[in-house]
Structure formats: structure tokens, C-alpha cells
Amino acid sequence: MQQIDTIYINGEFVTPHGEARFALHNPATEAVIGSVRLADEQDAERAIAAAKAAFVGWSQTGKRERIAVLKRMHKAVAAREDALMEAIVTEYGAPRVRGRWMAQYPAEVIAQAIEALEAFDFVEQAGSAQVIMTPVGVAGLITPWNSDAGFICNKLATAMAAGCTAVIKPSEMSAMQTQIITEALHEAQIPAGVFNIVTGRGDVVGDVINHHPDIAKISFTGSTAVGKHIVQSGAQTLKRVTLELGGKSPTLILDDADVAQAVPLALGAGFMNSGQACVAGTRILVPRRRQAEFEQAIAAAVGDVKSGDPRDAQTDIGPMVSQKQWQRVQDYIRLGLQEGARLLTGGEGRPAGCEQGWFVKPTVFVGDNQMRIAREEIFGPVLVIIPYDDDAQAIAIANDTAYGLSALVLSGDRERGVRMAAKIESGRVLVNTLAHEPKAPFGGFKQSGLGREMGKWGMLAYLEPKTVLVG
């Protein structure tokens, strides 16, 4: 049983003023494996004050000093890859292959922030004026449970590279991962107050961050509903906001696609991170004239997808993160049946051999784009096959969504795939690949968010242009 009893404020591990505790579970066994003491409003206020005081000095540092600190961060985080991997598998339930990637990613994004900073020009000429990119102030960084360490490191490294200080509110459900990252950041000897981590509830600590006048910028990754609340509450002080929210991403399989190549990519996109991914390709659009062929191939391939023990090297899909999330997915599976969708494979309940743990059967329906299972983010391994008649209808269906975070186009003709990608309303469109390019901007259209992260675009989100004109 791991008891986590500290938060991190002004360069020190401190006991929270808050006294509430949150139980930590192993989602593969449902067993309680620890607890975390939660910060409260007073803790959040202390963290914001520390970040405000530290901003005076940190905002005046130059590239060389910031890069030196970021390099120490990178080294300390990279050294904890194995410990982080163990926490991810135990606390989150990620399968080992996914878990290893998640354990490596935090150090990788710090390295990417260093690269972006090295190439960034903070001053440029605009006619007779100088434009100086100036750090916006104290940033409130609110991170989710589905990739806790990666989100903390990405947002923090980018904010620090821009010259901002930060107050981080990570998910209380990922406290073990947060503790490992906090220890690494402390070891890196970052100046006191530049980063502060207050694990607490969103409606407590998060609400202070949303409303506090000394928070100039919020970067949030999570649900669209919470993102809307942040925009509303932050409007009172005109906070700058970056939101990376939900998705209902289309995987568009064109009529010239090779079934043997397309199906593994389509399922890889749909079942990514056990389906608990904002970018998951949960709507699979198939040409109607080849519908039966793709249904047969998808059903056969899903039959080989293993949902179960994340420590088993053969496992593809781990448990849902919590009983609440497991129940949500079960409710959507029942809803699909009630809506009249045809169940191709999977269904309610746990997979065979899983008597305990929050495991879900990988499930595929055949339906239409007006069903709720095709319009609402489920955040689990539940996919919907939707047939289309021609390219125009395929694009119309792909774009008929409130979201626009990611999309995948699969085609036997690369150039045709690129042409179709240009017509999809999404912040990112992949063509015949599931690769990620960290130098490119990441974010969403429509209700999938505001602004962008990664690369120079991520840094720009923490900066304000100041025009200096001298007579």
C-alpha cells in the first residue's frame, strides 16, 4: 500500500492543508493499492503565490539558462523510465507495449521542448518595429489520467521554455505516476516556485486555478464539458486558454484500400491506449460495395485482439481506468443495442477468463452516423462501422461531428488519400500511417479544443507579442 502524503510547492515537498484522501486502485484487480492526500483551495493559493513570485526571475532568463535546466529535467525523468513503467501498468493498467511507450514519452517531450527552444526567435523585425515575444505569466496546467506523466512533462517543459512558471493540477487517479515525476523534477534543481504540483479534485483545486486573477494562462487536456467550463470561468479575467479536448475521430477506408493493410491500421487507431484516447478512430467508414468484405475482416481481426492482464505480453487492451469508466463503456454498449446497431463482435460484460478487473470486450457495431454511439465520445474499445456510397458522402459523414481532433485515411493510392485528407475538418489527418510527428502542431477543430501544442506552436501559446517602436 503506497501512501502519498505530500504535494510540491516552492521547491519543497509539503504536507497539504487539505485532509481528504483518494483511494488508488489497480484496475486489473480492482484492489486498493494506496491513497493520496488531496490538496485544497488553500494549497492551490499557496502554489499560485509561489509561481507568481518565481515568474519575476524566470521570465528574465535567457535561452542558455532555460536549456540548461530543461536538460537536467530530461536526464532526471529519463532515469526513472522503469519506475514510471511499473506505476503506469499498476495504476493505469496500460498493456506493457503501450506502457513502455508511455514511460519513455515524458523524457522525449522534454527533449522536443529543448529543440523547439533552441530554434525559436523571441525577437523579430516588423517594418521599423521590434516584436518581442514575452512570456504571458503564471500558467495553470491541468492534466488527465490517460497519459499523466507525458502531459505533465509536455506542458511544463513548453511553459518553462517560453519563460512562464506553472501550477500543475494532475489527476488524482494518477498519483503514483505524478509522485515519480515530481521527484525527478525536484532532483533537476529547478529554481523554487518555477513549477508547483498540487494533486486535488477539479472542482476544488481546478476551480481555484480557473478563477484566480494571478493565473494568466490555462492549458487543459480532458473532456469537452470541462473545457467549456474553463472557458466560461476564465473569461472573467480573460485568461489565455489552450484546450485539447474530446474526439470522435473517423477512419476513412477508401474503396481502393487493400483490406489486409487497412484493417490492422483501422483497429490500431480505434483501440489505441485501450480505447482511452482522445484521438481514437472510433468511427470506421467503409465503402458500401465492400462492406461485407471489411466486416468479415474486421470481425476476424478483433477475434485475435486480447483484452486482459496488462502484464501479459500478449495483451492488446488493458482494463478501463476505474469502475466508473467501465460502467460508462458498458452503458454505451447497451445503448448501441437499444439504438438498433448491429453487434458485429464483442458486447456487454467482461472478456472470457476475466472474472475481476475493469476489462471490456473489444466491441464493434455496424450502424449509422446519427446514433449516439457514433456521435458521443465513449472512451473505451467500442467502434462503429458506418457504410458510405461515394467519396462525397464519405467526407460528409467524416465531417458530420461536433469534434475534429484527428482522422485517418486509408487508400491504395497515396495521392488520392492526401486529397481526401485535405477535405476532412480535423486538426490532424494521418494517411496510411499511425505515426506521430512531435514537431507538428497538435490540437483540434470545433469542439475538440482551442489552440495548439507541440513544437513552436506550443511555445507561442505561452507568449504574447510586444511591439517596441523607437523614434
C-alpha positions as CSV (number, residue, x, y, z in Angstrom):
1,M,0.0,0.0,0.0
2,Q,1.5,3.3,-1.1
3,Q,0.5,6.4,0.9
4,I,1.2,9.7,-0.9
5,D,1.1,12.5,1.7
6,T,2.8,15.4,0.0
7,I,2.4,17.9,-2.7
8,Y,5.1,20.2,-4.2
9,I,5.2,24.0,-3.6
10,N,8.0,26.5,-3.9
11,G,10.7,23.9,-4.3
12,E,9.7,21.7,-1.4
13,F,7.6,18.6,-0.7
14,V,5.0,19.8,1.8
15,T,2.0,18.3,3.6
16,P,-1.2,19.5,2.1
17,H,-3.6,21.7,4.1
18,G,-6.3,19.6,2.6
19,E,-7.1,16.4,4.6
20,A,-9.3,14.5,2.2
21,R,-7.9,11.2,0.8
22,F,-8.5,9.5,-2.5
23,A,-8.1,5.7,-2.8
24,L,-5.8,4.4,-5.6
25,H,-6.8,1.1,-7.4
26,N,-5.2,-1.5,-9.6
27,P,-7.7,-1.6,-12.4
28,A,-6.7,-5.1,-13.4
29,T,-7.6,-6.5,-10.0
30,E,-9.9,-3.8,-8.5
31,A,-7.7,-3.9,-5.4
32,V,-6.9,-0.8,-3.4
33,I,-3.2,-0.3,-3.7
34,G,-2.8,3.0,-1.9
35,S,-4.1,6.5,-1.3
36,V,-3.2,10.1,-1.9
37,R,-3.9,13.1,0.3
38,L,-5.6,15.8,-1.7
39,A,-4.7,19.5,-1.8
40,D,-7.5,22.0,-1.2
41,E,-8.1,25.7,-2.0
42,Q,-5.5,27.0,0.4
43,D,-2.9,24.7,-1.1
44,A,-3.8,26.0,-4.6
45,E,-3.5,29.6,-3.4
46,R,0.0,28.9,-1.9
47,A,1.2,27.3,-5.2
48,I,-0.1,30.2,-7.3
49,A,1.7,32.7,-5.0
50,A,4.9,30.8,-5.3
51,A,4.7,30.6,-9.1
52,K,3.9,34.4,-9.2
53,A,7.0,35.2,-7.1
54,A,9.2,32.9,-9.2
55,F,7.9,34.4,-12.5
56,V,9.8,37.7,-11.9
57,G,13.2,35.9,-12.2
58,W,12.4,33.0,-14.5
59,S,10.8,35.3,-17.2
60,Q,14.1,37.2,-17.4
61,T,16.3,34.2,-18.0
62,G,17.8,33.6,-21.4
63,K,17.8,30.6,-23.7
64,R,21.1,29.2,-22.4
65,E,19.8,29.1,-18.8
66,R,16.5,27.6,-19.7
67,I,18.1,25.0,-21.8
68,A,20.4,24.0,-19.0
69,V,17.5,23.5,-16.6
70,L,15.5,21.6,-19.2
71,K,18.5,19.3,-19.9
72,R,18.6,18.5,-16.2
73,M,14.9,17.7,-16.3
74,H,15.3,15.4,-19.2
75,K,18.1,13.5,-17.6
76,A,16.2,13.0,-14.3
77,V,13.0,12.0,-16.0
78,A,14.7,9.6,-18.4
79,A,16.4,7.9,-15.4
80,R,13.0,7.0,-14.0
81,E,11.7,5.2,-17.0
82,D,11.5,1.8,-15.4
83,A,9.8,3.1,-12.2
84,L,7.4,5.0,-14.3
85,M,6.6,2.0,-16.4
86,E,5.8,0.0,-13.3
87,A,3.5,2.7,-12.0
88,I,1.7,3.0,-15.4
89,V,1.0,-0.7,-15.6
90,T,-0.1,-1.0,-11.9
91,E,-2.1,2.2,-11.5
92,Y,-3.4,2.8,-15.0
93,G,-3.5,-0.7,-16.5
94,A,-1.7,0.0,-19.8
95,P,-0.6,-3.1,-21.6
96,R,3.2,-3.5,-21.5
97,V,4.0,-2.3,-25.0
98,R,1.8,0.8,-24.6
99,G,3.1,1.3,-21.1
100,R,6.7,1.3,-22.2
101,W,5.9,4.0,-24.8
102,M,4.1,6.0,-22.1
103,A,7.1,5.7,-19.8
104,Q,9.6,6.9,-22.5
105,Y,7.4,9.7,-23.7
106,P,7.8,12.2,-20.8
107,A,11.6,12.4,-21.4
108,E,11.0,12.6,-25.2
109,V,8.7,15.6,-24.9
110,I,11.2,17.5,-22.7
111,A,13.9,16.9,-25.4
112,Q,11.4,18.2,-28.0
113,A,10.8,21.3,-26.0
114,I,14.6,21.9,-25.8
115,E,14.8,21.5,-29.6
116,A,11.9,24.0,-30.1
117,L,13.5,26.5,-27.8
118,E,16.9,26.3,-29.5
119,A,15.3,27.2,-32.8
120,F,12.9,29.8,-31.5
121,D,13.4,33.5,-32.2
122,F,12.0,35.7,-29.4
123,V,12.7,38.9,-31.3
124,E,11.9,39.7,-34.9
125,Q,11.6,42.9,-37.0
126,A,8.3,44.1,-38.4
127,G,9.0,47.1,-40.5
128,S,10.5,49.7,-38.2
129,A,9.3,48.0,-35.1
130,Q,10.7,45.2,-33.0
131,V,8.3,42.4,-31.9
132,I,9.4,40.8,-28.7
133,M,7.7,37.5,-27.7
134,T,7.1,37.9,-24.0
135,P,6.0,35.1,-21.5
136,V,2.4,35.5,-20.6
137,G,2.7,34.8,-16.8
138,V,1.8,32.0,-14.5
139,A,0.3,29.0,-16.3
140,G,-2.2,26.6,-14.8
141,L,-1.6,23.2,-16.3
142,I,-4.4,20.7,-15.8
143,T,-3.7,17.1,-16.9
144,P,-5.7,13.9,-17.4
145,W,-5.3,10.4,-16.2
146,N,-4.8,8.6,-19.6
147,S,-1.2,9.8,-20.0
148,D,-0.4,11.6,-16.8
149,A,3.4,11.8,-16.9
150,G,3.6,12.7,-20.5
151,F,1.1,15.5,-20.3
152,I,2.8,17.0,-17.2
153,C,6.2,17.0,-18.8
154,N,5.0,18.3,-22.2
155,K,3.0,21.2,-20.8
156,L,5.6,22.1,-18.1
157,A,8.7,21.9,-20.4
158,T,6.9,24.1,-23.0
159,A,5.7,26.7,-20.5
160,M,9.2,26.9,-18.9
161,A,10.9,27.1,-22.4
162,A,8.7,30.2,-23.1
163,G,9.6,31.8,-19.7
164,C,6.5,31.0,-17.8
165,T,6.1,29.5,-14.3
166,A,3.5,26.9,-13.6
167,V,1.0,25.4,-11.2
168,I,0.1,21.8,-12.2
169,K,-3.1,20.0,-11.2
170,P,-2.7,16.4,-12.3
171,S,-5.5,13.8,-12.0
172,E,-5.7,12.3,-8.5
173,M,-6.2,9.0,-10.2
174,S,-2.6,9.0,-11.4
175,A,-0.9,10.0,-8.1
176,M,1.8,7.3,-8.3
177,Q,3.0,8.5,-11.7
178,T,2.8,12.1,-10.5
179,Q,5.0,11.3,-7.5
180,I,7.7,9.8,-9.6
181,I,7.7,12.7,-12.0
182,T,7.7,15.2,-9.1
183,E,10.7,13.5,-7.5
184,A,12.6,13.7,-10.9
185,L,11.8,17.4,-11.3
186,H,12.9,18.1,-7.8
187,E,16.2,16.3,-8.5
188,A,16.7,18.5,-11.5
189,Q,17.1,21.5,-9.2
190,I,14.6,23.7,-11.0
191,P,14.5,27.1,-9.3
192,A,12.0,27.2,-6.4
193,G,8.5,28.2,-7.5
194,V,9.0,27.7,-11.2
195,F,6.9,24.6,-11.0
196,N,4.4,23.6,-8.3
197,I,2.3,20.4,-8.3
198,V,-1.0,20.3,-6.3
199,T,-2.9,17.0,-6.7
200,G,-6.5,17.6,-6.0
201,R,-10.0,17.5,-7.3
202,G,-11.0,19.5,-10.3
203,D,-13.9,21.2,-8.5
204,V,-11.6,22.2,-5.7
205,V,-8.0,22.9,-6.9
206,G,-9.0,23.2,-10.6
207,D,-11.7,25.8,-9.7
208,V,-9.2,28.0,-7.9
209,I,-6.9,27.9,-10.9
210,N,-9.8,28.7,-13.3
211,H,-10.8,31.8,-11.4
212,H,-7.6,33.1,-9.9
213,P,-6.5,36.5,-11.2
214,D,-2.8,35.6,-11.0
215,I,-3.2,32.7,-13.4
216,A,-2.7,34.3,-16.9
217,K,-2.9,31.1,-18.9
218,I,-4.5,27.7,-18.7
219,S,-3.6,24.6,-20.7
220,F,-6.1,21.8,-20.2
221,T,-6.4,18.3,-21.6
222,G,-9.6,16.5,-20.9
223,S,-13.3,16.4,-21.7
224,T,-15.1,18.9,-23.8
225,A,-17.6,19.6,-21.0
226,V,-14.9,20.6,-18.6
227,G,-13.1,22.6,-21.3
228,K,-16.3,24.7,-21.8
229,H,-16.4,25.3,-18.1
230,I,-12.8,26.5,-18.1
231,V,-13.5,29.0,-20.9
232,Q,-16.6,30.3,-19.1
233,S,-14.8,30.7,-15.7
234,G,-11.6,32.0,-17.2
235,A,-13.4,34.7,-19.2
236,Q,-13.8,36.8,-16.0
237,T,-10.0,37.5,-16.1
238,L,-9.6,37.0,-19.8
239,K,-7.2,34.0,-19.3
240,R,-5.4,32.7,-22.4
241,V,-6.6,29.2,-22.9
242,T,-5.3,26.1,-24.7
243,L,-7.7,23.2,-24.7
244,E,-7.1,19.7,-26.0
245,L,-10.5,18.0,-25.7
246,G,-12.5,15.1,-26.9
247,G,-12.8,13.4,-30.3
248,K,-14.9,11.1,-32.3
249,S,-12.3,10.5,-35.0
250,P,-13.2,9.0,-38.4
251,T,-11.1,6.3,-40.0
252,L,-12.0,6.6,-43.7
253,I,-11.2,3.5,-45.7
254,L,-11.4,4.3,-49.4
255,D,-12.7,1.8,-52.0
256,D,-9.2,1.2,-53.4
257,A,-7.7,0.2,-50.0
258,D,-6.2,-3.2,-49.5
259,V,-8.1,-5.0,-46.8
260,A,-5.1,-6.8,-45.3
261,Q,-3.3,-3.4,-44.9
262,A,-6.3,-1.3,-43.9
263,V,-7.8,-3.4,-41.2
264,P,-4.8,-3.6,-38.8
265,L,-4.3,0.2,-39.1
266,A,-8.0,0.9,-38.5
267,L,-8.1,-1.3,-35.4
268,G,-4.8,0.1,-34.2
269,A,-6.4,3.6,-34.4
270,G,-9.6,2.5,-32.7
271,F,-8.2,0.5,-29.9
272,M,-5.3,2.8,-29.2
273,N,-4.5,3.1,-25.4
274,S,-7.2,0.6,-24.7
275,G,-9.7,3.0,-26.4
276,Q,-9.0,5.6,-23.7
277,A,-7.6,8.1,-26.2
278,C,-9.0,11.4,-27.4
279,V,-7.6,10.6,-30.9
280,A,-9.0,7.1,-31.1
281,G,-10.5,6.3,-34.5
282,T,-13.9,5.1,-33.3
283,R,-15.9,5.6,-36.5
284,I,-14.8,3.3,-39.3
285,L,-16.2,4.4,-42.6
286,V,-16.2,1.7,-45.3
287,P,-17.4,1.7,-48.9
288,R,-20.8,0.1,-49.1
289,R,-19.9,-2.1,-52.0
290,R,-17.1,-3.7,-50.0
291,Q,-18.9,-3.6,-46.6
292,A,-19.3,-7.3,-46.2
293,E,-15.7,-7.9,-47.0
294,F,-14.5,-5.4,-44.4
295,E,-17.0,-6.6,-41.8
296,Q,-15.7,-10.1,-42.2
297,A,-12.0,-9.0,-42.0
298,I,-12.6,-6.7,-39.0
299,A,-14.6,-9.4,-37.1
300,A,-11.8,-11.9,-37.7
301,A,-9.1,-9.4,-36.6
302,V,-10.9,-8.4,-33.5
303,G,-11.2,-12.0,-32.6
304,D,-7.4,-12.0,-32.2
305,V,-7.3,-8.9,-30.0
306,K,-6.7,-9.8,-26.4
307,S,-8.3,-7.8,-23.6
308,G,-6.9,-8.8,-20.2
309,D,-3.9,-8.7,-17.8
310,P,-1.7,-5.7,-18.8
311,R,1.4,-7.6,-17.6
312,D,0.8,-10.4,-20.1
313,A,2.9,-9.6,-23.2
314,Q,0.1,-10.9,-25.4
315,T,-2.4,-8.3,-24.1
316,D,-3.6,-5.6,-26.6
317,I,-6.3,-3.9,-24.5
318,G,-5.9,-3.3,-20.7
319,P,-8.7,-2.5,-18.2
320,M,-10.6,0.7,-18.1
321,V,-9.0,3.0,-15.5
322,S,-11.9,2.9,-13.0
323,Q,-15.1,1.2,-12.2
324,K,-16.9,4.4,-13.2
325,Q,-15.3,4.3,-16.6
326,W,-16.0,0.6,-17.0
327,Q,-19.7,1.2,-16.3
328,R,-19.8,4.1,-18.8
329,V,-18.5,1.8,-21.5
330,Q,-21.0,-0.9,-20.6
331,D,-23.8,1.7,-20.7
332,Y,-22.8,2.7,-24.2
333,I,-22.7,-0.9,-25.4
334,R,-26.2,-1.4,-24.1
335,L,-27.2,1.9,-25.7
336,G,-25.9,0.8,-29.1
337,L,-28.1,-2.3,-28.9
338,Q,-31.1,-0.2,-27.9
339,E,-30.5,2.2,-30.8
340,G,-30.7,-0.8,-33.2
341,A,-27.0,-1.0,-34.1
342,R,-25.9,-4.5,-35.3
343,L,-23.4,-6.0,-32.9
344,L,-20.6,-7.4,-35.1
345,T,-18.4,-8.7,-32.3
346,G,-17.9,-8.1,-28.5
347,G,-20.7,-6.9,-26.3
348,E,-21.5,-6.4,-22.7
349,G,-19.6,-7.8,-19.8
350,R,-16.0,-8.9,-19.2
351,P,-14.0,-11.0,-21.6
352,A,-13.8,-14.7,-21.0
353,G,-11.4,-15.6,-18.2
354,C,-11.6,-12.1,-16.6
355,E,-13.8,-12.5,-13.5
356,Q,-12.5,-9.4,-11.9
357,G,-10.9,-6.2,-13.1
358,W,-12.4,-3.5,-15.2
359,F,-11.9,-5.3,-18.5
360,V,-14.1,-4.7,-21.6
361,K,-14.7,-6.9,-24.6
362,P,-13.3,-5.2,-27.7
363,T,-16.6,-4.3,-29.4
364,V,-17.6,-3.4,-32.9
365,F,-21.1,-2.3,-34.1
366,V,-22.4,-1.6,-37.5
367,G,-24.7,1.4,-37.6
368,D,-25.2,4.9,-38.9
369,N,-23.7,8.3,-38.0
370,Q,-26.8,9.6,-36.3
371,M,-26.6,7.0,-33.4
372,R,-25.3,8.3,-30.1
373,I,-22.6,5.6,-30.2
374,A,-21.3,7.3,-33.4
375,R,-21.6,10.9,-32.1
376,E,-20.5,10.7,-28.4
377,E,-17.1,10.0,-27.1
378,I,-17.2,6.7,-25.3
379,F,-13.5,6.5,-24.2
380,G,-13.3,2.7,-24.4
381,P,-12.7,0.0,-27.0
382,V,-16.1,0.4,-28.8
383,L,-16.1,1.1,-32.6
384,V,-18.8,1.7,-35.1
385,I,-18.6,0.7,-38.8
386,I,-20.5,3.2,-41.0
387,P,-21.1,2.4,-44.7
388,Y,-20.9,5.1,-47.4
389,D,-21.8,5.2,-51.1
390,D,-19.2,7.5,-52.7
391,D,-16.4,9.9,-51.8
392,A,-18.6,12.9,-51.3
393,Q,-20.8,11.1,-48.8
394,A,-17.7,9.7,-47.0
395,I,-16.4,13.2,-46.5
396,A,-19.8,14.4,-45.4
397,I,-20.1,11.6,-42.8
398,A,-16.5,12.2,-41.6
399,N,-17.2,15.9,-41.0
400,D,-20.7,15.4,-39.5
401,T,-19.5,15.5,-35.9
402,A,-19.1,18.1,-33.2
403,Y,-15.4,17.1,-33.0
404,G,-12.3,17.5,-35.1
405,L,-9.2,16.3,-33.3
406,S,-7.8,13.5,-35.5
407,A,-8.6,11.4,-38.6
408,L,-7.1,8.6,-40.6
409,V,-7.4,8.0,-44.3
410,L,-6.6,4.5,-45.8
411,S,-6.1,4.3,-49.5
412,G,-4.2,2.2,-52.1
413,D,-3.4,5.5,-53.8
414,R,-1.3,7.8,-51.7
415,E,-2.0,10.9,-53.6
416,R,-5.8,10.2,-53.6
417,G,-5.5,9.7,-49.8
418,V,-3.8,13.1,-49.4
419,R,-6.5,14.8,-51.5
420,M,-9.2,13.3,-49.3
421,A,-7.3,14.2,-46.2
422,A,-7.5,17.9,-47.2
423,K,-11.3,17.8,-47.1
424,I,-11.6,16.5,-43.6
425,E,-12.2,19.0,-40.8
426,S,-9.6,18.0,-38.3
427,G,-6.5,19.3,-36.6
428,R,-4.6,16.2,-37.7
429,V,-5.1,13.8,-40.5
430,L,-3.0,10.7,-41.0
431,V,-2.8,8.9,-44.3
432,N,-1.8,5.2,-44.3
433,T,0.1,5.6,-41.0
434,L,-0.4,5.8,-37.3
435,A,2.9,7.7,-36.8
436,H,3.2,10.8,-34.6
437,E,5.2,13.9,-35.6
438,P,6.1,15.8,-32.4
439,K,7.4,18.8,-34.4
440,A,4.0,19.5,-35.9
441,P,1.2,21.3,-34.1
442,F,-1.4,19.2,-32.3
443,G,-4.9,20.3,-31.4
444,G,-8.5,20.2,-32.6
445,F,-11.1,21.9,-34.7
446,K,-14.6,22.6,-33.5
447,Q,-15.4,21.2,-30.0
448,S,-12.1,19.3,-29.9
449,G,-10.3,22.3,-28.5
450,L,-8.7,25.7,-28.8
451,G,-5.1,26.4,-29.8
452,R,-2.2,24.0,-30.4
453,E,0.5,22.2,-28.5
454,M,3.9,20.8,-29.7
455,G,6.8,22.5,-31.5
456,K,7.0,26.2,-31.9
457,W,3.2,26.4,-32.0
458,G,3.1,25.1,-28.4
459,M,5.6,27.7,-27.3
460,L,3.6,30.5,-28.9
461,A,0.6,29.6,-26.8
462,Y,2.6,30.8,-23.7
463,L,3.8,34.1,-25.2
464,E,2.4,37.5,-26.0
465,P,3.9,39.7,-28.8
466,K,5.1,43.1,-27.6
467,T,5.7,45.7,-30.2
468,V,8.6,48.1,-29.5
469,L,8.8,51.2,-31.7
470,V,11.6,53.7,-31.2
471,G,11.6,57.2,-32.7
